[in-house]
Amino acid sequence: MPEAWNKKRERQYQHVKDSAEDRGESEDTAEEIAARTVNKARAQQGESEEASKVSTKDKSPSERGGERSHSGAQGRTKDQLYEDAKRQDVEGRSTMTKDELKKALDDRE
């Protein structure tokens, strides 16, 4: 756990990690889920130095309640796909639809 987290965030991390492990996730996956959840909550509360637009404008993890988990019916949002495409420098991403972004990212894997 990063040292920048306060006691509340450390408790939140442990709770999310334990819940993910209880659902059958591996320890590595549970740690990743917990870290992402805590970091998003920190970004939305203005506790982090840097935050993406998706992190600050989207529903909080507690509001969302897993409704867009990667294994869900709709998967990632268009904004999330766009941010991934931006990180991978996908050409033409600004005019792509959600399905086109998804295909472009899948083709790179």
Order of alpha helices (4+ residues) and beta strands (2+ residues): alpha-alpha-alpha-alpha-alpha-alpha
